[in-house]
Amino acid sequence: MQSAARYSAQWYEDLPRYIDLPPHRMFALLGQRHSPLLPHVPPQLYYGMEKAAGRLEALRRLKRRRGPRIARSVHARSLSARGRADPARW
């Protein structure tokens, strides 16, 4: 639950990243603001992935199973690139 709140807060902190999107895309991504993957993927790409996943069950399953793992991996790499990785947190 805390991670969902953290991702939601991050979405609002990164609002400039989404503000230039067409309104329907921005509000669709607002609904996805709890996603651990969204902060690490360009908004237009994430929107397209969500739209495709909504149409294809296999993509929906893949996103549900692999999305959190991919997000953790990307996040860990970005932290280690900045020299702030804390393996104890993973």
MODELLER restraints for C-alpha pairs under 7 A, 6 or more apart:
rsr = mdl.restraints
at = mdl.atoms
rsr.add(forms.Gaussian(group=physical.xy_distance, feature=features.Distance(at['CA:4:A'], at['CA:34:A']), mean=4.85, stdev=0.5))
rsr.add(forms.Gaussian(group=physical.xy_distance, feature=features.Distance(at['CA:7:A'], at['CA:33:A']), mean=6.29, stdev=0.5))
rsr.add(forms.Gaussian(group=physical.xy_distance, feature=features.Distance(at['CA:7:A'], at['CA:34:A']), mean=5.06, stdev=0.5))
rsr.add(forms.Gaussian(group=physical.xy_distance, feature=features.Distance(at['CA:7:A'], at['CA:35:A']), mean=6.73, stdev=0.5))
rsr.add(forms.Gaussian(group=physical.xy_distance, feature=features.Distance(at['CA:7:A'], at['CA:36:A']), mean=6.59, stdev=0.5))
rsr.add(forms.Gaussian(group=physical.xy_distance, feature=features.Distance(at['CA:8:A'], at['CA:33:A']), mean=5.15, stdev=0.5))
rsr.add(forms.Gaussian(group=physical.xy_distance, feature=features.Distance(at['CA:8:A'], at['CA:34:A']), mean=5.24, stdev=0.5))
rsr.add(forms.Gaussian(group=physical.xy_distance, feature=features.Distance(at['CA:11:A'], at['CA:33:A']), mean=5.79, stdev=0.5))
rsr.add(forms.Gaussian(group=physical.xy_distance, feature=features.Distance(at['CA:18:A'], at['CA:26:A']), mean=5.97, stdev=0.5))
rsr.add(forms.Gaussian(group=physical.xy_distance, feature=features.Distance(at['CA:18:A'], at['CA:43:A']), mean=6.88, stdev=0.5))
rsr.add(forms.Gaussian(group=physical.xy_distance, feature=features.Distance(at['CA:19:A'], at['CA:26:A']), mean=6.96, stdev=0.5))
rsr.add(forms.Gaussian(group=physical.xy_distance, feature=features.Distance(at['CA:25:A'], at['CA:47:A']), mean=6.84, stdev=0.5))
rsr.add(forms.Gaussian(group=physical.xy_distance, feature=features.Distance(at['CA:29:A'], at['CA:47:A']), mean=6.79, stdev=0.5))
rsr.add(forms.Gaussian(group=physical.xy_distance, feature=features.Distance(at['CA:36:A'], at['CA:68:A']), mean=6.11, stdev=0.5))
rsr.add(forms.Gaussian(group=physical.xy_distance, feature=features.Distance(at['CA:36:A'], at['CA:71:A']), mean=5.61, stdev=0.5))
rsr.add(forms.Gaussian(group=physical.xy_distance, feature=features.Distance(at['CA:37:A'], at['CA:67:A']), mean=6.32, stdev=0.5))
rsr.add(forms.Gaussian(group=physical.xy_distance, feature=features.Distance(at['CA:37:A'], at['CA:68:A']), mean=6.77, stdev=0.5))
rsr.add(forms.Gaussian(group=physical.xy_distance, feature=features.Distance(at['CA:37:A'], at['CA:71:A']), mean=4.75, stdev=0.5))
rsr.add(forms.Gaussian(group=physical.xy_distance, feature=features.Distance(at['CA:38:A'], at['CA:46:A']), mean=6.55, stdev=0.5))
rsr.add(forms.Gaussian(group=physical.xy_distance, feature=features.Distance(at['CA:53:A'], at['CA:59:A']), mean=4.82, stdev=0.5))
rsr.add(forms.Gaussian(group=physical.xy_distance, feature=features.Distance(at['CA:53:A'], at['CA:60:A']), mean=4.77, stdev=0.5))
rsr.add(forms.Gaussian(group=physical.xy_distance, feature=features.Distance(at['CA:54:A'], at['CA:60:A']), mean=6.69, stdev=0.5))
rsr.add(forms.Gaussian(group=physical.xy_distance, feature=features.Distance(at['CA:76:A'], at['CA:85:A']), mean=6.41, stdev=0.5))
rsr.add(forms.Gaussian(group=physical.xy_distance, feature=features.Distance(at['CA:79:A'], at['CA:85:A']), mean=5.00, stdev=0.5))
